[in-house]
Amino acid sequence: MVAATGHADTSVGHGELIKAVDRALTTHGRALLTGPAGAGKTEVVRAVSAAAEARGESVLRLAPEAADQWIPEASAAALLASVPAAALEELSGPQRTAIALLRREADAPRAGRDHVALRLAVVEVLRTLAARQPVLLVIDNAQWLDAESTDLLRFALRLTPPRVRVLAAERVQGGAPVGDPLWGPGVPAVRVPPLGADEVAELLLCHGLPARLAGRIHQASGGNPRLALALGHSLAEAAEARDGSAHHADPLPVSGQAREVARRLLAGAPARARRTLLLAALASRPTVSLLRRAGRPDAEAELAEAERAALVRVAEDGTVEFTAGALPTALAADAGWPERAAGHAALAAAVDDPVQAVRHRALGVDTPDRWLAAEITEAAAVCRSRGQRALAAELGLLAAERTPSGLPAEELSRLVTAAEDAGWAGRADLARRATRAVLARDASPADRVRARLAVIDAAGQALGTLDETFAHAMDEAAGDPALQAAVQLRVAWKHNLSDGDPVRSRDAAAEAGALAAQGGDQTAEAMALTVRARMGRILGDAGAEEILSEALALPAPEIPLGMRNAPQYLAVRHALFDDRLDDARRQLMVLLPAVRRTGSAEDVFEVLRSLTEVELRSGRCEAASAHARRALELTIEAGLSPGPAWYVAATAETMGGSFARAESYARRGIQASQEEQDQVFLSRGLHALGLIELATGEAAKAVATLRRVAELEAAQQVVDPSILRWHGELAEALIAADAPAEAAELIDPVRAVALGLGRTGVVAALDRARALCLSAQGDADAAVRLLEDTAQRFDALALPLERGRTLLALARVERRRRRRAPARAALRAAAEVFDRAGAAPWTELAREPAPGEGAGSPVTAAAALTEAETRLALLVSQGASNQEAAAKLFLSVKTVEARLTRIYQKLDVRSRAQLASALRTR
């Protein structure tokens, strides 16, 4: 089986997959394209057919339907009906008669037809067409070929010349591939792979759907394009029917078109396996042994058939995982209540976890039961102690549903607790469901406020859409200082996150602190002080550290509003901002197990985010990438706001992965943050993108992107330059874009602020930009001295990647003044730094010129371009955009971008204008 790395949706691109098909057709003359329903096989077939027609080939298309498989020779008749009449005129009389009978009476009895003449006629038609031009026979939905047509085609293909190539596409159904009866074994099968999360995000954007849903839709669809789009449209329609907005943690409605796509996928499973699959769908953690204990003795064999149909994956330890999260939902929805109840009853007797046993017993009945409700409540408490807050919320809602109507106080208490568990877990869907139930009952103002606060807490970064919830909570909290403090704390967070206003945030936090002190809530008081300290740092307030110390001095019980809002965590962030990386890492390693115990997904994400940043700045890219991957996985699993996770992934990829992947992550993060009105992570995503553009030589783009960061930071009144260090990058981009005077105007005031606040790392980064500015203005000697000094300062600060970037800048300055030996020495030193850190893309940037290349010489550097690179360089230097160049050279845009990056590196240029100048010199 040949694995292909592309995908099948034309709106996203499938270049690598088409190349794999072309290789198979070139090598064998035959290719089999396989994949589940909705994977995009038809789109690939169309693309391959269009490319063949563009080359002047004759393309014969055959696309049987499901009903055709039961009609003898139906597909053969359809194929011959598509053959040009001229090709039939050269046939002998008996052959023409046989074809005429078949085309006219495809569903008539086969007795009386001359089947030998018919076979020879098909062979002769293909030979005649191939004599004029190469032929590509395309069979889409080959799984529906009738047996007689398959037999006829097998005979004909054995006798046709090599100029007749065949591409068959079939749906994976668990049986033998159609290629074997058509042309025998040995021909490679190219499988259409599922889309990655990035590609799902791009697919959603192309269809006008919110990118922030990409993680959950990727998980629910398993990367199946048709199912992903169906889920996206269903969710958008449900959101529009509700309040016009879709939340990143909303349940994905497997209904309408989405359910039909899921059913088509499930149709690949044999009927005898459906009962086993239903049990697996109802179980929280299905395994082969659990399903056997639940009454499916042949579970292993049945799951193997489902695995061949690409419905499940069975791990070595027997764990069963559905390939798409929507499949178990569709299975459960299509099963009747008696079947589901029987399944839950069987699982309740088979599971070895008491919590799961209670859950299945509760789901297996639909009548209130006081004692069962009490059991479920106890199970929810166990989950809470385990840190399984989402499951605790689900069980809490289930307990409320099973509570008899004569116990309203117990029901209300369970609903409020379920809402708070959902808020803690970031499950907005469960929080809203529990809160609606609370508000529909005769609840006290305190209970109503607690439920509304849970909705706010579950919203993640999307606080800008909850103005009405805030207003109701403030009104209902009147007269209770502790409740008022809790509401004001959330208001303070919203002012910073959604409004980008640290002054209003600080003032709201001050009010929250006073109310908390009045109500005797020291935890809320500490958190209010934390917000004040955080906003003070942003605003450049020298007293921010003193406020943080005051917060740290208060008692630190288990934080009910999240460790991410506690003074202990802010102390870690300040250590990171101050480049006290060892201190930050040590404290984070203490916090990580603690937040995992609490069950707050947002807290765990925040610690992983900070660990990623600490490891990157410390020059440990591999460890940073591992933390970033886990943060992204957690975001998708828990349904958190995806903007921050995409940003974290972008930063890790920028330093330790690939610039292309980093750019994709950054753009997804920017889109998601814009959709959620998250000003904080919008700035961060743009900063990540700007650095990528700067590193890959897109100076003009980097200037535009980083100016947007500057505008956002100015609007948010950010004074301290250590929090988001975009200033040096913008200055370097301006210099690369031939605007050194503007860069100098930016550097000087920011450097003065950084010196006044003692931000030594920021000062060093600005000095690197200042040195490049000196070089651009003609003072190379001063530039070299400043860069050498800056590299030493970064070394003393234990910031290896910043030191490597400084050495890279030094090499470029030395190149420009034709000092080859010092330039190469600086390049080697930079490469060693990046290599030790695992910073692969930067190691490539620091690659020494090949033998014979003169450092700094555009003539010899340009001579090192390959023929393909030269063609692209000429197009771009003449004004072609990346998209235009891709179209003219028949490449993907990503290939053009990657090739252009290599060209910039070889020529030591950083803009299209410099590229044109270098080529003119050549």
C-alpha positions, 0 to 999 in steps of 0.5 A: 500500500502506497501512502500519500500525504495530500488530501482530496478537497480541491478548495484546500489542495491535493498536489502530493496525492495527485503525484502519488497517483501519477507515479503509480500510473507511470510505473504500472499503467494502473492505479487504485485510489481508495478511501472512505465515503466523503474522503475526496476520491472523486475530486482527485479523480477529476483533477487527474482527468483534467491534467490528462486532458490538458496533456492531450490524452483521451479520457474515458469516464465510468462512474457506476451507481449503487444500483448498477452492481445488480445489472449485468454488463450495465457498466460496460454499456455505460462505458461504450456509450461514452466512446466517440462514434468514429471509434466504433465505425472501424469495428467488424459487423459482429462487433458493431452488432454486439455493441449496438445490442448492449447499448440498446438493451443493457437490461435485457436478457443476456442470452443470444448476445455474442459475448466473444464479439463484445469482448473483442469489440471493447479491446478493438475500441481501446486499441483504436483510441490508443493509436491516436493518442494516449488513453486514460480510463477512469472508473469512479465508484469502482466498488459498484461495477457489476460482475460481468462488466468487471470480467469484460474489462479484465479481459480487455485490459490484458490485451490493450497496449501500454498507452491505455492507463487505468485509474480506479477509485473505490470506497473502502468497505472492508472487502478485497480491493476491486483492483485484484479482479480487474488487473490482478495483484501487484498494482499499488493502492493509493489511499486518500488520507484524512485531513489534518487539523490545519487542513480542516481549518483551511477547509472551513475558512474556504466555506465561510465557517468559523476556524475556531471550530476546526479542532473539534470538527477535525476530531469529530470528522476524523479528517473526512472532508465531506463529514467535516463540512457537514458538521460545520454547516450543522453547527452553524445552522444550530447556532444561528437558530439559537443566538446567531453565534457558535461556541468552540465547545458547542456539541456537534449536531450529528443530524441532517447531512452530517448524519447521512454522511456518517451513515454512509461511512458506517455502511461499510461495516457488516451487519453482524458488527453493528451491535458490537460497534453500538456497544463501543459507542456507548462505552466511555473507554471501549476495549475488546475485552470489555465488549466480550464481557458485555456479551459480544464473544466475537468482538475481536473478529467483528472489530477487525472487519470494522477496522478494515472499513476504516471505522475504528482503530484497535490498539495493541492493548485492545483499546478501541477508538472510532476514526471519527468522533461523529460515528459513535454519536450517529450509531447511538442516535440511530439505535432505538431506545430499547437497544440503547438501554440493553447496551447500557445494562450490559456495559453496567455489568461489564465495566470495572469502574464503579463510576462508569457502572453507575453512569451506565445504570443511569443511562439505561433507565428513563424514570426518576429514582431518588436512590439512583440520583444519590448514587450518581451524585456520589459518582460525580463527587468521585470524578471531581476528586479525580480532576474529571470535571467534565464527567462530573458535570455530565453526571451532575446533570444526569443526577438532576434528571433522575431526581424525583419532582418532589425533591426540588431543592436536591435537583437545584443543588445538583444543577448548580454544582453541575454548572460549576463543574462545567465552567471549571472544565471549560464545557460551555455546552454543559454549563449553558444547559445546566444554567438554563435549567437553574434559571427555569426554576425557583432559584435564589439570587445566589444560585442564579449568579453561581450558574451565570458565572459558570457560563462566563468561566466556560466561555474561555477567550470569548467573553466579548459576547456575554454582555447580557450574562454579565448584566444579569449577574451584576443585578442578581449579586446586588447586596452580597459583597462576596458575589459582587466581588466574583462578578467584578473579577470576571468583568476585570478579565473581560476588560483586558481580554476582549476590550483590550483596556488594562486601565478599566481592568485594573479599576474593576479589579480594585473594586472587586478587591474591596468587595472581597475584603468586605465579604471576607473572601480572601481568595477573591481578594488575592485574585483581584490583587493579581489582576491589578499586578498584571495590569500594572505590569502592562502599564509600566507601573513600578509598583506592580511587583509590590502589589503581587507580593501583597497577593502572594502574602494572602492565604493560598487555598485551592483556587476555585476560579483557576490557577491561571488567575492566581498570584502564584501563576502571575509570579511565574509569568513575571519571571519569564518576562524578566528572563529568569527562566530557571526560576520560571521553569522550576515553579511551573514544574511544581504547578503542573501536577497541581493543576492536573489534579484540579481538572481545569483544562484551561489551567493545564493549558496555561502551564503548558503554554508557559513551559513552551515559552520558557523552553524556547527561550532557554534553547530547548526546542524539542521539549518546547514542541512536546509541550506545544503539541500537548497544549494543542491536543488538550485544547481540542479534547476539552473544546477550549478556545483554539486561538491561544493553542494555535499561537503556542504551536506557531511559536514552537514551530517557528523555532524548532519545526518549520516556517511553513507549518508555523505560518499555518498555525499563526494564521489559524490563531489569528483567525480564531482570535478575531472571531472570538474578539480576543485582543490579547492573543490576536496581538500574539498571533500577529507577532508570531506571523510577523517573525516568520515573515521576517525570517523567510525574507518577506520584509514588506509583509513583516512590516505590515503585520508587525505594524498591526501588532503595534496598533493593537498594543497601543490601543491596549495601552501596553507600556512594558516592552518585555511582555510581547517583544515585537519592537525589535522585530518591527525595527529589523523588518523596517531595515530590511524594507529599506526604512532604517530611519523609521526603524531608528525612530521606533527603537530609541523611545522603546529602548529608553522605557526598557532601560528605565524598567530594567528589561535587559533582554529587551534592551539587547534585542533592540540593540541588535536592531540598532546595529543593523540600522547602523549598518544600513546607514553606512557605519559597519564598524560600529554595527559589528562592535554592537552586535558582538557585544549584544551576542555576549549579553544574550550569552550571559542572559542564557538566551541562546536562540537570541544569541544565534539570531544576533550572530546571524545578523553579524554574519550578514553585516560582515558579508555586506562589507565583503569580510568573508572570513568573519562572516563565515565564522559568525555563521558557523557560530550561529549554526552551532547555537541553533543546532544545539537548541534543535532550532531546525529552520534557523540552522538552515538559515545559518547554512554556510555558503557552498564552496565557490560561493562568495559570501556577499557576492550576488553574482556567485550566490545567484549562480548557485540557483537551480534552474527551477529556482532561477525561473521562479526568481525571474517571475517574482522579480518581474512582479508576479505574486506567489499565486501567479507564479504557482499557476505559471509554473504548475506548482502549489503555493506552498511549494513556491513559498518554500522555494522562494525562501531558499532563493532568498537565503542563497542570495542573502536578500530579504525582499522582492526589491533586493531579489530583483537587484541581485538578479540584475547584478547577475 
